[in-house]
Amino acid sequence: MRAVTWGALACGALIAVAAHAGPEVGDYSGLPKDLAAAAVDYDVAQFKSNRAELDRLLADDYVLFGTGGRTQTKADALADAAAPAGTNKSVVISQQVERAWQSGAVLAGVVDASEVRDGKRTVIKARFADVWAKREGRWQVIFTQIDLLP
């Protein structure tokens, strides 16, 4: 799997409809309800490569500083979401850090993720930070930093 796609996968958490569903979704129970809902939506959209949801949740000026020194825009992230997905995905979010204020937030942590692509399992462990902004009444991710961990 391309490192950029893993960067996009690892930015958030993944797969549920409640503010906390399990290790594959961040625990957003301490956040304002509208931010927690947006964060869960983002996690699910990343896990399912849901381009329409990612388009809604990523700000037009979104920037990702990804693994290997790569920089991506919203258009790049959406193109990655349209790429063929792997199978047997697994994602666990841990070591979360959350800081929220009236119009912004930083949601960060460590992600352990893996999937099978072309018959080979790819594994990544990375530290990520998503910066959120509340604009015109809705939360969107404006910036992500992701760094591989040993």
Secondary structure, DSSP 8 states (H G I E B T S, - for coil): --HHHHHHHHTS----SSS--STTS---TTS-HHHHHHHHHHHHHHHTT-HHHHHHHEEEEEEEE-GGG-EEEHHHHHHHHHS---EEEEEEEEEEEEEEETTEEEEEEEEEEEEEETTEEEEEEEEEEEEEEEETTEEEEEEEEEEE--
